[in-house]
Amino acid sequence: MPFVFGPFPILVCGPAPLADLVLDGLHLEGRKAMRIDAERLATLDPRRIRTLILADPPDAPEMVEAIAARAEPSGRRIRRATQRLILMHGQDPPPSLPVPDPTGPLRLETFAIRNRAARALLNRWPLHLGMDPRFGQRPHLLIAGFADPASAILLHALRLIQYGNGRPRISILCEDSAEVATRFLDAYPQAPAVADIRFGSLEGLAGALSGIRRDNRGAARQTDAQTSDTEPPVTLAAVCLADAEGEGLELARRLVGELATLQGVSPPILLETGPTAAPGGPSLAGIEDWDGQIIPVSHLREVCRASVLLEGRGDEVARTIHDHYRDSIAAQGRDPNLEPAGQPWELLATSYRQANRHQADHVWAKLAVTDARAVPEEMVESFVLTPLEVERLAVIEHERWAADRHLDGWSYAPVRDNQLKHHPQLIPYADLSEPMKDLDRFAVRGLPTLLARQGLGILRLLIVGIPEPAAGCPGGMRLRRLADQALDRLVARYPDRALVLASTLTDRRARELVRRAMERDQGVGLFLLLPRPLSRVLADLTDPHDRRDLLTLAARAERRIGLDGETDLATWLSERADISLILGDRVPAGVVEKRVRLDPGGSGLDWNFEY
């Protein structure tokens, strides 16, 4: 290795193309990194290693053993710099590896590519991206094709899919669906206890979707959807099809049409494009060709980003949960280092790390159910969950915990047996004893403290609905000035709330207002309301500028909520909006009592609630 000034570079060793993708991901985020082959690594002075990434080498256990042997302090008491070894492997569980001396300088981490990819993808595009659980909508994930990382997405979605609003649904359409179903259910026989899981063929796509028609949505929004024989429309889809001829894109486009025709919905569709695609979705330069639904992703590029590989992005909350657990053990007068589940994170067994990760990943679902979001801690004075919120989230936490246990092979029995994986608490929350319910309540009450340890606080959302503007309402500078005044007063009136605008974006004046608000304050959020499929909305916009304008804003929406026509839209605005922002001199029927009217052609601002 040539002499390098400054910090030691990150070393990457392993076969192409994965090692090349790792280098690309590190360089993209400004990290100094270089490729090294196995022969050179075998002779390298261990003191020259600070971080070494083994990119899924075929002889990983032997390589790790050799590196560990050379890194041992050999009885010397000289303090050595920590050497970080990250082994990337296909999926959990990791291969059997030697355990480095905990007193030595080497710290070994395993990194399951497909499992971490599923976590990264579902954290970036969560299951509630395409639905509103507070409006009674249930998650329905559709996976078309079963190439990587489909199996990992399916498994992780089952851990995250509990939103407390009835039984969720996952549909898997793929070739050899019977074989895939048998293989998956043999590995996870308790999975059907978590959600309705259906397997079918890609050729039967229309048949699989036709039973979930748009007009079922009202019935599907019952408080207890388990009593309903209707099925929830698709709220998020993933296309995982191993091909090099564009078949995945063709299938994704087919999904767009079928979902619009048969279900009247237009959910986000993640399209796995392989390692050659740039992550993060379409660029604005190509937005004319973007349909607003299909989001190209590369699971390999996603996990090869430096922020995921090196900084453990996605593990921050998991590590905090574990630290909190260690503190609770110490508070009881016990030494956490003497318990398998209480070891420091660096020495913690993979199974315990995973349990912490699963609980951490579900935090964002709980915030969505609470109409809240995590923000920098300095923006929050205080936050306390109400008793009703605690109880609602306790039910969801119990369902999440039960899902994790079921997927690990546990089943109900009146007496706990760890050998047989029997547990008496695998019952509905309502049937738990009060002490057992208190455990779930304690877990969710600690949510603010948990995030505070990460420098985060919680703000409740202030949802401001924007009904369709009146026909005579002009736009332009006067509308923007009135919008500025209204937004300033809303922020002053509700300093402890995070502002979210909810709009269909079909009207230019509504888009103008939303854009103005988001330009003024990057913390302003957007819920895109879709009473009809997005493809039909775009078809009605004859001006290409209007289409680009809508798509640009839609790409920034934190939620896109499918609704059953104009009646359902009016119901949503009435039930879910805290305040209505009226554009023009006409107040639509059914808007919430608290409202602000912006009438550029008349009296200006008109507030109908006490300020």
N, C-alpha and C positions, 0 to 999 in steps of 0.2 A: 504494500500500500504506500503510495507517495506521501510525503510529509504534508500535513494540512495545518495551516494556521487557524487559530480560533477554535471554536467548539468542535468536538469530534463529530464526524458525519454519522448519520444513521446508516447502518449496514443492512443490505437486503440480499438474502441468499435463497435461491430456489429456482425452479424451472420457469420458463416463459409459458404462457403470456402473463401469469399472475404476478411474477416478480416485476415485470415491466409496468403493469398497472399500479403496483405499489409505489414504484419510483415516480410515476406520473402524478399519483395522488399526493405524494410528499412534496414534490417540486411545485405543484400547483398552489399549495398553501405556504410556500416559502421556506420549506425545510431543506437543509443540506443533507443529501443522501447519495449513496453510491452502491453499485452492484458489486458483489464479491462472489466468486465461485467457491464450491465446497473444498477444493484443494487448497486454495489460498487461505480459507478460513481455518483449516486444520493446522496451519503453521503460524497463524497470526498471534502475536503477543496479546494475551487476554486484557492487558492494561490498555490496549488501544480500542477496546470495545466499551461503549457506553450504552448504546441501544442496538440490538441486533434483531432483525425480523426474518424468521424462517418462513418463506412463502410456500407452505405445503410441500416440503420436500418428500420424496418417496421413502427415505430412510430416517424419518424424523426422530424416533426413539434413540437410535444409535448416535445421531448428531447431537441431540440434547445431552446424552450421557457423556459424550466426549467433551463437550463444552463445560458441563458441570464439573467434570474431573479436573480440568485445567484451571477452573476458576476457584477451586477450593483454596482456602488460605494456608493449608498445610501446616497448621499449628502455630503459624506466626500471629503475633498480636498487633501487627501493623494495620492501621485503619485503611481499608481499601474503598475506592469509589464504587457506588452501586452499579452493577451491570444488569441491564434490563434485557431479557430474552423473551420475545413474543413469537409464539408458534402459531401460525395460521394453519388450520386444518378444515376439512370439509364441513362437518357438522358434529354436534354433541352426540354422545360423549366423546371426549378427547381420547387419543391413543394412550396406552399405558406408558407413563414416563417416569424416569427417576426423579426423586424429590431432592432438590438441592439442599445443602446444609443451611438451615434457617439463620445460622450465625454468620454465614459466608456472604460474599458480596453479590452473588447471583440471585436475581429475582425472576422466576419463570411465570409467564402468563400464557394461557391458551386462548385462542381466538377462533371460534367456530364461524366459518365464513357464511354459511347459509342461515344459521340461526341469527347471527348479528345483522345480516342483510334484512331478514324479515322484521327484526326489531326496528332497524333504521327506517325502513320503508313505511311501516305502520305508525311510527312516531311522526314521520314527516307528513304522511297522508293518512290520518287516523280514520277509524271506522265511522266516527261521527261527522266526518267531512261532508257526507252527502245526506245528512238527516238531522232532525231535531228531536232528541229524546224527550225534551220537556213538552213536546206537542204530541206525545204518545207514539211517535214513529219508532219502529223496531229495525235494528241493523240486519241487512241481508247482503252478505258478501258472495259474489259470484267469481269463481276461478275457472277460466277457460284455458284448457291445456294444462299439462302437469309436468312441464320441464322445470328445472331449477329457476327460482327458489320456491315453487308452488307448494311443496310439502311443508316447508318451514313456515310459509305465510299461513297456510291452513292451521298448523299447530299453534302458532303464536296468536292468530286471530281468535281461536277458541279460548285463549287465556284472557283476552281483552274485551270480549264481545258482550259482557254483562253490563247493561245500562239500567236495569231495574224496571223495564217496561214490557215485560213479557218474553216469551221464548224466541230467541234469535234464530236466524237461518243462515246456513252456508250451503251453496250449491257448487258442485264440482263437475264440469263438463269436459271430458277428455277422451282420447282414444283408449281402448282397453279399460273402460271405466269399471267393469266388474272386477278385473284383476287389481286395479288401483284401490277399489273399495275394500276388497278382501285384505290386501296388504296393510292398508291403513288401520282398519278395524281390528285386525289381528294384533297390531302393535299397540293400539289404543282402544281396547274394548269398552272402556267407560266413556268414550267421547260422546256417544249419543245422549248421555245424561246432561251434557253441557249445552247442546244446541241441536236443532234439527239439521241433520247432514244428509244431503241427497247427492247421489252420483248419477251421471247420465252421459250420453255420447254427444260429441260436438254436432253430429248430424241432427240430433234431436233438440237443437237449441230452441227453435220456435215452439215446439211442444212443451219444453221445460218452462218456458216463460209465459205461455198463453194462459196458464191457470192462475196467474198473479196479475189480474187486470187492474187497470187504473181505478175502476169503480169499486174495488174492494178496499180502497184506502180508508174510507170513513169507518168501516167496521173494524179494520185492523188497528184503529187508534183507540181501542177500548183500554180501560185502565188495566185490566187483567187480560192480556191478549191470549193467554193459554186457553181461555174459554172460547176463543173464536176459531172457526175452521178456515178462515182466510189466511193468505200468505203475504208477508211483507214484500213490496217491490224491491228491486235491487237498489242498494244505496252506495255501494262501492264495488268495482269490478277489477280483476287483475287478469291480464292475458299473458300466460307463460307458455309459449310455443317455441320449441327449438327448431328454427329454420333459418335459412340464409336467402330465401327467395321472397321475402315480404309477406309470407302467409300470416304472420302475427298481426301485421297492420291491416291486412284484408279482413281478418277475423274481428279485430277491434272495430273497424268501420261497420262491419255487419252487426256487431253488438249495438252500436249506436242506433242504427235503424230499427232493429228488432225491439230494443227497449223502449224506444219512442212510440212505435206502433202498438205494441202489445201491452205495455205498462204505463205509457204516458210519462216516462221519467227519463232523465239524462244525467246519470251519476258520473263521477270521475272514473276513468278507466286507466289503470296503470299498465303500460305496455312494455314488457321486458324485451329489450332490443339487443341484448348481448353487450360485450365489453367495448365495442367500437362506438357506441352512442354516447354523446355527452349527457351527463346527468342533469336533472333539474327541470326537465320540460322544455318546450319550444322556446326559441329566442323571439324577441319582438320583431326581429328582421323577417322572420318567416311566419308572422302571425296571420297573414292573409290565408295561409293554407291550414291554419289550426282550427279545429272545430270546437274548441273550448272544453272538450271532454278527454280526449286521448292524451295521456301524459307519458312520453317515452322515458323509461328509466333503465339503468343498468345496475343490477344488484352488486356486481363485482366492483364497478367503479364507486358505488355508494360506500362499500365497506373499506375501500382502499384510500379514502380521504384521511389526511393526517388527523383531523379532529376526531374521527372515529377510531382509527388504529392506535394513536398515541395518547390522546387526551381522554379516552374512554367516554366520548360523548354518548349520552344515554345511560352512563353508569353513575353520574353524579348523585342522583337521588337514591339509587340503589345502595351506594356506599354510605350515604347519610342514614338510610334506614338501618343498615347494619351497625353503624356507629351508635345509633340510638339504642339498638338491641344490646350492644356491649355495655353501654352505660346503665341500662336497666338491670343487667346481671350484676354489675359492680354495686349498684345501689342496694341490692339484696344481700350484700356481703359475700358474694362468690367471685372467684377469679375467672373472668371470661376466657382467659388463655388456656384454662384447663378443660374447656368444653369444646367439642367439635364444631358446634354452630357459633361459637364465640371467638374463634380465631381472628386475628387481624385480616383485613381484606386480602392482603397479598398472599396469605397462607390458607385462605378459606377454600374448602373443597368446592368443586364446580357446582354440585347440586345445591349447596347453600347459597352460592352466588346467584344462581339462576332464580331461586325462590325470591331473593331480594329484588332482582331485576324485574320479575313478573309483577310484583307489588308496585314497584316504582313506575313501570310503564302504564299502569292503570290509573295513576294519579290524574292524568289528563282527561280520561273519561269521567272521573268524578267531578273535575272542575266543569266539564261541559254540562253535566247533569245539574250542577249548582248554579249555572249561568254566571260563572266566574272565570277569571284568568290569572295566571301568574305574571307578575311584573317585578321590576327592581324594587327591593325592599324599601328604599327611601321614598317611594311613591305612596306608601301605605302607612297610615297611623296605627290602625288596629283592624283585626278581622276576627270575628267569632261566628261559628256556625250556629244557626238557630236549632232548637230542639227538633223541629220537624226535619230540617236538613240532616242533622245527625242521624236520625232514625232512617231516613231514606238512604243515606250513604252507607249506613250499617248493613242494611239489607243487601246492597250492591256488593259491599266488601265481603260479606259471607258468601254470596254467589261466586265472586271471583276466587276466593279461597277454595271453595268446593270444586270449582272448575280445575284449579291447579292440582288439587288432590286427585280428582277423577282421572286427569290426564297422566298422572303418575301411577295409575293402576289401583287406587284405593276405592273401596266400596263401603256401603253402610253395614254396620253390625252393632248390636247393642253394647258389646264390650270391645274396647280397643285392643288390637293385636297388630303390632308393627311387623311381625314376620309375615302374616297373611294380608297385610295392608287393609285392615278393617278399622273403621272409625265411627264412633257413635254420633258425631256431630254432622255427618253428611246427610242432613235432613233440611227441610225448608226453614228459613229464619224464624217464621212464626211459631215453629214447634220447638225452638231452642229454649232452654231454661234462661231465666233472667241473668244469672252469672255469665253464661255463655254469650248472650246478647251483649253484655257489658264489654266483653273482649273486643267485639267488632266496633262498638261505640267508642271505646278507648282508641282504637286504631284510627278511626276517621277524625276524632277530635284532635288528634295530634298532627293533622295535615298542615295547619299553619306553621306549627313549630318545625315540622320536617322541611318545609320549603324555606323557612327563615334560616335554617342552617346552610342553605345554598345561596343566601343573599337575596331571596325572593319573598315577596309578599303576595297577598291575594286581594284582588279587587272584584267586586260584583259588577256585572255588566249593566249598563243603562241602554236598553234596546230602544232605539228611536226609529219607528216605522215611517216610511215615506210612501203614502198612497199615490196613485197616479195623479199627476198635476191636472188642474182644471184647464180646459181648452184654451182659454184666453190668457193664461199666465205666461208673461214673457220671461226670457232668460236674461243673459248678459250681465253687465257690471252691477246693475241695481240688485238683481237676484243674488249675486255673490256677496254684495255688501250686507244684505239682509241675512244671508246665511251666516256670515261672520258674526253678526250681532247675536243671532239666535244661538249659535254654538258657544260663543263666549259666555252668554248668560246660563246656558245649560251646564257648562263646566264649572262656573262659579256657584251655581245652585246645587250641583251634585259633585263636590270635589272628591268624594270617596267612591266614585263609580268610573268604570271604563266605558267610554262611549262606543257603541256599535250601531251603525246605520243599516237598516234592512230595506231592500228595494228590489224591484224586478229589473231595474236599469234599462227598461225598454224606452223610456222617454229621455230625450236629450237633456232636458232641464234637471231631471233627477240625477243623471250622470254628472252634470256640471256641478251640482251641489255636493255629491259624494266625492268627486275628485278634489274639489276645493277643500273639503274637510280633511281628506287624507293627506293633501299637500301641506296643510297647516300643522297637522299633528300626526306623526307617524304612529301614535298609539291608537288612533281611531280605527275600529274594525269594520268589517262589512259582511253581512249575511245576504247572499244572493237568493232571492225568492223566485221559484220557477213554477208558476201555475200551469205551464205547458212545456214541452221539451225545448231545450235550448236550440236545437236544430231548426225548429219552426220559428222561434223568436228571430234567429239570424236571417231566415229566409224572408221574413217580413220587413227587414231593414234593407231597403233597396240601395241606400247610399253606402259604398264601401267604407267611407270614413266612420259612419255610425257603427258598422259591424266591428271595425278595428277598435273603436272607442269602447264598445261594450266588452269585447274580449279582453282588452287590456285591463279593465277594471275587474272583470270576472276572475282573471288570473290572481288577483290580490284578495279574493274573498276567502275568509277563514271557514265559511260554511256555505254550502249550496243546498237549499232545502226544496225538495220536490213537493208540490202541492196539487190537489185535485181540482184544477180549474179556478175560476174567479171567486166562486163561493168559498172554497177552502182558503184562498188567499185572504179574503175579507175576514174569515174566522181567525186565521193566524194573526193578522194585524190586530184584531180585537183582543185576542187572548194573550198574545206574547209581547206585544210592544208596550213598553212603559209609557211612552209619549209618542204622539203622532206629529209629524212635521208636515203641515199642509202647504202645498204650493198653489197659490191662487185664492180666489174669493169663495170657492165652493168647498164645504166640509163634507167629504163622502160619508154615506150612511155606515154606521157600524164601527167608526174609529173610536179609539179609547177616549175617555173623558178628558184626560190630560193631553193638551195639544198646543202646538204653536203654529199660527198661520202666517205664512210669508206671502204677502200680496204686493208684488212690485208695482202693479198698476193701480193700487188703491191706497189703503191706510198704512201699508208697511207691515210692521210686526203686530200681532194680536195674540196675547197670552190669555188662556182661559183658566189658568190655575194660579193659586197664590204663590207669589214670588217673594 
